[in-house]
Amino acid sequence: MSRGWLLIFLTLLAAVAVVRSGVFASGDGAWPEVEKQHSGSRQPDAAVVATAPEDEAADDEAELPPRRALGQMMVARFEGGKPGPAFLARIKRGKVGGVILFEENLRGGDALADRIQRLQEAAREGGNPPLLVMVDQEGGSVKRLAGPPLSAAAAMTSASAKTEGEATGDLLAGLGIDVDLAPVADVRHPGSFLDSRAFGSQPDEVASLACDFAAGLRSQGVAATLKHFPGLGRATANTDETPVTVDATAGELRADYTPYERCAGEPLTLVMVDSAIYPELTGPDPAVMSPLTYRRELPRAGATGVTISDDLETPAIQNQTTPARRSILAGLDLLLYARTETTSADAYDRLLEDVEAGAIPAAKVEAAAAKVLALKAELGG
């Protein structure tokens, strides 16, 4: 093993150990690069060269610079058919750790893989780890790409869920997309807005099908995302459109944790934390901003991996003050900005000011970044 690869390997082991022990260190060095091997994202024999950006010292690769740690937490979108110079510059400077793709970004067949390759090249040119590249590919009414899954969650069966996941993972991996923001793990209750997006109305049934779909994705090297924790199955309105309060008791909501208990602890599995308010479970704040979500409910459900917010630009949290800061302080790992390109850029600048001023402890940011780096290492294995 070369000295460079040994250093990268030891750095990632240290990152995982940091998360598990709760002990964090601050520094100003450059990020080590972590290579990915998905077809469509990078050639298997591509050289791995960590080039230090202009504004970072490269004398201690094992340290986690707070501004680059914060960048690893940011999931952004670009507008139009291809990423523009300003967006690529943000990636190169380490201000973006993941990209979410929508229909307008996905037009063009084989050109899509080229666009994703350009995003990854920008990260590499800045000496950054590879990006997480994400898409909502649930099936049914929420599907950005043509192709699998060929049915909505409600129509999947014990015989088809894993096969649908495998086919979906194969499609995404071939394009260089390594995170599917699926499957929906919510248990559908009467009046639920989720309709056919949910696998069913019984916790065991949903757990079996959602976990099989997730396993199919993982078999192709694509990370799955169980959503929407702690449970939108009782919501009658969509948090993408309006503020939502779910008035179920804590016991009722926890009874629907079965899908998370069954497979949230598997490798390559994220959990999306939603923006609804659950007064009887996580208090008066949206779940994504409540410390109880991360301190009590996620561990109770066995979900110890990377957490990602639902879209932080939705009407559900428009009336909340400093939602991103409060979500980080609560314990969130990845901040998702899915509507506009500029909002995530502005959010990064504000959050960096918070970190530098001590309003957000650097240890919080470094802990989240360490978990994201560990996920990226698993994806590149």
C-alpha positions in Angstrom: 0.0 0.0 0.0 1.4 3.4 -1.0 2.0 6.1 1.6 -0.8 8.2 0.1 -3.4 5.4 0.2 -2.2 4.4 3.7 -2.7 8.0 4.9 -6.2 8.1 3.4 -7.1 4.8 4.9 -5.9 5.7 8.3 -7.7 9.1 8.1 -11.0 7.4 7.3 -10.6 5.0 10.2 -9.9 7.9 12.4 -13.0 9.7 11.1 -15.2 6.7 12.0 -13.5 6.4 15.4 -14.2 10.0 16.0 -17.9 9.6 15.4 -18.1 6.6 17.7 -16.1 8.0 20.5 -17.6 11.5 20.4 -14.1 13.1 20.5 -13.4 15.6 17.8 -10.4 17.6 16.7 -10.3 20.9 14.8 -7.8 21.9 12.2 -7.1 23.8 9.0 -5.5 21.2 6.7 -6.8 20.0 3.3 -9.1 17.1 2.8 -7.8 13.7 1.7 -9.4 12.4 -1.4 -11.6 9.4 -1.3 -12.0 7.5 -4.6 -15.2 6.0 -5.9 -15.4 3.1 -8.4 -18.9 3.3 -9.8 -19.2 2.8 -13.5 -20.3 6.0 -15.1 -18.8 8.2 -12.4 -15.1 7.6 -12.9 -12.8 5.3 -14.9 -11.7 2.4 -12.7 -8.0 3.1 -13.4 -8.2 6.9 -12.9 -5.3 8.3 -10.9 -6.2 9.6 -7.5 -4.3 12.8 -7.0 -5.3 15.0 -4.0 -4.5 18.6 -5.2 -4.7 21.1 -2.4 -6.8 24.1 -3.3 -5.4 27.6 -3.3 -6.9 28.6 0.0 -6.0 25.6 2.1 -2.7 24.3 3.5 -1.9 20.7 2.6 0.6 20.0 5.4 -1.7 17.8 7.5 -4.1 15.7 5.4 -5.6 14.1 8.5 -7.2 17.2 9.9 -10.7 18.3 9.2 -10.9 22.1 8.3 -14.2 23.4 9.6 -15.1 25.2 6.3 -14.5 22.0 4.3 -16.3 19.9 7.0 -19.3 22.2 6.6 -19.1 21.8 2.8 -19.4 18.0 3.2 -22.8 18.6 4.8 -24.2 20.6 2.0 -26.4 18.9 -0.7 -27.2 21.3 -3.5 -28.8 21.4 -6.9 -27.9 23.2 -10.1 -30.4 24.8 -12.4 -30.6 24.0 -16.1 -29.3 21.1 -18.2 -25.7 21.3 -17.0 -23.8 22.8 -14.1 -22.5 26.3 -14.7 -19.1 27.7 -13.8 -20.3 29.2 -10.5 -21.7 25.9 -9.3 -18.5 24.0 -10.4 -16.4 26.6 -8.6 -18.3 26.0 -5.4 -17.7 22.3 -5.7 -14.0 22.8 -6.4 -13.7 25.1 -3.3 -15.2 22.4 -1.1 -18.5 24.2 -0.5 -20.7 21.3 -1.7 -20.5 17.7 -0.6 -23.5 16.3 -2.5 -25.7 17.1 -5.5 -29.3 16.2 -6.0 -30.6 15.9 -9.6 -34.0 16.8 -11.0 -35.7 16.3 -14.4 -34.1 19.4 -15.9 -30.7 18.2 -15.0 -31.3 14.7 -16.3 -32.2 15.3 -20.0 -29.7 14.0 -22.5 -29.2 10.2 -22.3 -25.5 9.4 -22.3 -24.7 13.1 -21.7 -26.0 12.8 -18.2 -23.1 10.5 -17.2 -20.8 13.1 -18.7 -22.3 15.9 -16.7 -22.0 13.8 -13.5 -18.4 13.1 -14.4 -17.8 16.8 -14.7 -19.2 17.4 -11.3 -16.9 14.7 -9.9 -13.9 16.2 -11.7 -14.6 19.6 -10.1 -14.5 17.9 -6.7 -11.2 16.1 -7.6 -9.6 19.3 -9.0 -10.1 21.0 -5.6 -8.6 18.1 -3.7 -12.0 17.1 -2.2 -13.7 13.8 -1.7 -16.1 12.6 -4.4 -19.6 14.0 -4.3 -22.6 12.1 -3.2 -24.9 12.2 -6.3 -28.6 11.8 -5.4 -31.9 11.4 -7.1 -35.5 10.6 -6.0 -36.2 7.3 -7.8 -39.0 5.8 -5.8 -41.2 4.6 -8.6 -44.8 5.7 -9.4 -45.4 9.4 -9.1 -41.9 10.2 -7.8 -39.4 9.1 -10.3 -36.9 11.4 -12.1 -35.5 8.9 -14.6 -37.3 6.7 -17.1 -36.8 3.1 -16.3 -37.0 1.1 -13.0 -38.6 0.9 -10.6 -41.5 0.0 -13.0 -44.2 0.1 -10.3 -45.2 2.3 -7.4 -44.3 1.1 -3.9 -47.9 0.1 -3.2 -47.9 -2.3 -6.2 -44.6 -4.0 -5.2 -44.7 -7.5 -3.7 -42.4 -9.8 -1.7 -41.4 -11.3 -5.1 -40.7 -7.9 -6.8 -39.4 -5.4 -4.3 -35.8 -6.6 -4.2 -35.7 -7.1 -8.0 -37.0 -3.6 -8.5 -34.3 -2.3 -6.1 -31.6 -4.2 -8.0 -32.7 -2.9 -11.4 -33.0 0.7 -10.0 -29.5 0.4 -8.5 -28.1 -0.9 -11.7 -29.6 2.1 -13.6 -28.3 4.7 -11.2 -24.9 3.2 -10.7 -24.4 3.1 -14.5 -24.9 6.9 -14.6 -22.7 7.7 -11.6 -25.6 8.3 -9.2 -24.8 6.7 -5.9 -27.7 7.6 -3.5 -31.3 6.9 -4.1 -33.6 9.0 -1.9 -35.8 6.0 -1.5 -37.5 3.8 -0.3 -40.5 5.4 1.5 -40.5 3.6 4.9 -43.7 5.3 6.2 -46.6 3.1 7.2 -49.7 4.4 5.5 -52.7 5.3 7.7 -56.2 6.5 6.7 -56.1 9.9 5.0 -52.3 9.8 4.4 -51.2 12.0 1.5 -48.6 9.4 0.6 -51.1 7.2 -1.2 -49.3 4.7 -3.5 -45.9 6.0 -2.5 -46.2 3.9 0.7 -45.7 0.1 0.6 -48.7 -0.6 2.8 -50.6 -0.1 6.0 -49.0 -2.7 8.3 -45.5 -2.1 9.9 -44.2 -5.6 9.2 -45.4 -5.5 5.5 -43.7 -2.1 5.0 -40.6 -3.2 6.7 -40.3 -6.3 4.5 -40.8 -4.5 1.2 -38.9 -1.4 2.0 -35.9 -3.3 3.3 -35.9 -5.6 0.3 -36.0 -2.6 -2.1 -33.1 -1.0 -0.1 -31.1 -4.3 -0.2 -31.5 -4.4 -4.0 -30.1 -0.9 -4.3 -27.2 -1.7 -2.0 -26.4 -4.9 -4.0 -25.5 -2.6 -6.9 -23.4 -0.2 -4.8 -26.1 2.5 -4.4 -27.0 3.8 -1.0 -30.7 3.7 0.0 -32.5 6.3 2.0 -35.3 5.3 4.4 -37.8 8.1 4.7 -39.5 10.1 6.3 -38.5 9.7 9.9 -40.2 9.6 12.4 -43.2 8.9 10.1 -45.3 10.8 7.6 -47.8 8.0 7.2 -50.3 9.8 9.4 -49.9 13.2 7.7 -52.9 14.3 5.7 -50.9 17.1 3.9 -47.5 17.2 2.2 -44.6 19.0 3.9 -43.5 20.1 0.4 -46.5 22.3 0.2 -47.5 23.4 3.7 -46.6 23.2 7.4 -47.7 19.9 8.9 -48.4 18.7 12.4 -49.0 15.1 13.2 -51.0 14.7 16.5 -50.4 11.0 17.0 -49.1 9.8 20.4 -45.5 8.8 20.9 -46.6 5.1 21.2 -48.5 5.2 18.0 -45.6 6.8 16.1 -43.1 4.4 17.5 -45.2 1.4 16.5 -44.3 2.4 12.9 -40.6 2.3 13.5 -40.4 -1.3 12.3 -38.8 -0.6 8.9 -36.0 1.4 10.6 -35.5 -1.2 13.3 -35.3 -3.9 10.6 -32.8 -2.3 8.2 -31.7 1.3 9.1 -28.5 -0.1 10.7 -27.4 -1.7 7.4 -24.4 -0.3 5.5 -25.1 2.2 2.7 -28.4 3.2 4.3 -29.3 6.8 5.1 -32.3 8.1 7.0 -34.2 11.2 5.9 -35.6 13.2 8.8 -38.8 15.1 7.9 -40.0 18.6 8.5 -43.4 17.8 10.2 -44.0 18.7 13.8 -44.7 15.8 16.2 -45.8 17.4 19.5 -46.2 14.2 21.4 -42.9 12.7 20.3 -40.3 15.4 19.5 -41.9 18.5 20.8 -42.9 21.8 19.3 -40.2 22.0 16.6 -40.1 20.3 13.2 -38.6 16.8 13.7 -35.5 17.8 11.7 -34.7 20.6 14.2 -35.5 18.7 17.4 -32.6 17.3 19.5 -35.0 14.6 20.7 -35.1 13.2 17.2 -31.3 12.5 17.2 -30.7 11.9 20.9 -33.6 9.6 21.6 -35.8 8.6 18.7 -33.3 7.6 16.0 -31.2 5.5 18.4 -34.5 3.9 19.7 -35.2 2.9 16.1 -31.7 1.6 15.5 -30.8 4.3 13.0 -27.1 5.1 13.6 -26.0 6.0 10.0 -26.0 9.3 8.1 -29.1 11.5 8.4 -30.3 13.9 5.7 -33.0 16.5 5.9 -36.0 16.7 3.7 -35.8 19.8 1.5 -35.0 22.8 3.7 -36.6 25.2 1.2 -40.1 23.9 1.6 -43.1 25.8 3.0 -43.2 23.4 6.0 -40.3 25.3 7.6 -40.5 28.8 6.0 -41.7 30.3 9.2 -38.9 28.7 11.2 -35.9 30.9 12.2 -32.5 29.6 11.3 -33.7 26.1 10.4 -30.3 24.9 9.1 -28.4 26.0 12.1 -30.9 24.5 14.5 -30.9 21.2 12.5 -27.1 21.0 12.8 -27.2 21.8 16.5 -29.9 19.1 16.9 -27.6 16.5 15.3 -28.3 16.4 11.5 -25.6 15.3 9.1 -26.6 16.4 5.6 -28.6 19.6 4.7 -30.6 19.2 1.5 -31.5 22.3 -0.6 -33.6 21.1 -3.5 -35.4 24.1 -5.0 -32.9 26.8 -6.0 -29.2 26.9 -6.7 -28.4 30.1 -4.8 -30.1 29.3 -1.5 -27.6 26.6 -0.7 -24.7 29.0 -1.5 -26.2 31.6 0.8 -26.8 29.1 3.5 -23.2 27.9 3.4 -21.9 31.4 3.9 -24.3 32.1 6.8 -23.5 28.7 8.5 -19.7 29.2 8.1 -20.1 32.6 9.9 -22.0 30.7 12.7 -19.2 28.2 12.9 -16.5 30.8 13.0 -18.4 32.8 15.6 -19.0 29.7 17.8 -22.7 29.7 17.4 -22.3 26.2 15.9 -19.6 24.2 17.6 -16.9 23.1 15.2 -17.1 19.6 16.8 -20.8 19.3 15.6 -19.7 20.0 12.0 -16.7 17.8 12.1 -18.7 14.9 13.6 -21.2 15.1 10.7 -18.5 15.4 8.1 -16.7 12.3 9.5 -19.9 10.3 9.1 -20.3 11.5 5.5 -16.7 10.7 4.8 -17.2 7.2 6.1 -20.3 6.7 3.9 -18.3 7.9 0.9 -15.5 5.4 1.8 -18.1 2.6 1.8 -19.4 3.7 -1.6 -15.9 3.7 -3.0 -15.0 0.3 -1.6 
